Every structure is written in structure tokens, then in C-alpha cells.
Amino acid sequence: MHGETLTSSYYPQFLSLGRKRTREMFEDVYLWIKALHVIAVIAWMAGMLYLPRLFVYHCEAEIGSKQSETFKVMERRLFKAIINPAMIVTWLAGLYLTWSGHWFSFGWLHVKLALVLAMSAVHGFFSRWLKDFAADRRPRSQKFYRIINEVPTILMIVIVIMVIVKPF
């Protein structure tokens, strides 16, 4: 009789405690991935806002000059060491959060994903322009890069509104 009471009263509590710990662990992992996502987004946006500014200054530098060569190194390092890895981590962490948080059915997320795809396309254009500068090709003006510098800012503002306000 005592064994039945022990089994019936403690064993289910043990199981529920195990489920609770598993849920807490999942929530902890979710929060750590979320933090990683935010950090990666900040790094990606820092690079996406700075690279076109470097392009503006690079346009001013004489082709073949020491200054031009320095800009090439700065642009390449920024893109390869910060912007590319940050974009990859942003996408991977974001997709994990979307999947594990069951967010796919929400309208605001669809808008956010479309805007992040647009940001990724801008990233691709930056990559192409980086190659142009590396080859001493400058088919665009400083004014072009000054205007393009605003595109990531506008995309970022709308993405943040979608995530924080969740208007639909």
C-alpha cells in the first residue's frame, strides 16, 4: 500500500518536473538564440550602413593611389569578416526562432521576411560593387552611394516596426 502511494504521488511529479525542466531548457535556448540573432543583426546593419559610406569616400580617391588601395582593404575586410558572417548568423538564428516560435502564420512576419530578403538583395549589390571597386571600376557616382546608403536604414526601420509592433 505504501509503495502504491509513493509511486502514484511522486512518480507523476517527477515526470512533470522533467517536462518543466525540458520546457525551461528550450526557453533558455530560445532566448540565447534570440540574443545571438539581435547581436548578428546589429553587426550586419553596422556593416550595411558603413560600407556604402566607404564607397562614397572611395569614389573621391584617385585610382591606384595609396588611399584607394587602403579603401579596398577596408571594404574587403568589412564585408568578409563582419557583414557576410553576420548576415549568415542573422538568417540561421532568425529561421530557428521563426520555426521554434511557430511564427510562420503571422502577417507581420511575412512582411519582415520580404524586407529581410530585400536587405539580402542589397547585400548582394554591395558585394558586386565591392568587386567593381577592387577592379578599379567606378560606374556610379558618390551621389548614388549616398542615396543607396539610406536603403538599409529604411528597411531596418520597417523591419523593427514589424517585429516590435506586430501590426498584423
DAURFEN-V934246 format. One record per helix or strand of 2 or more residues. SS is the DSSP state (H for helix, E for strand). FROM is the first residue (numbers start at 1). TO is the last residue. If there is no record, write none. Layout:
[[SS;FROM;TO] [SS;FROM;TO]]
//
This chain:
[[H;2;60] [H;66;100] [H;107;134] [H;142;165]]
//
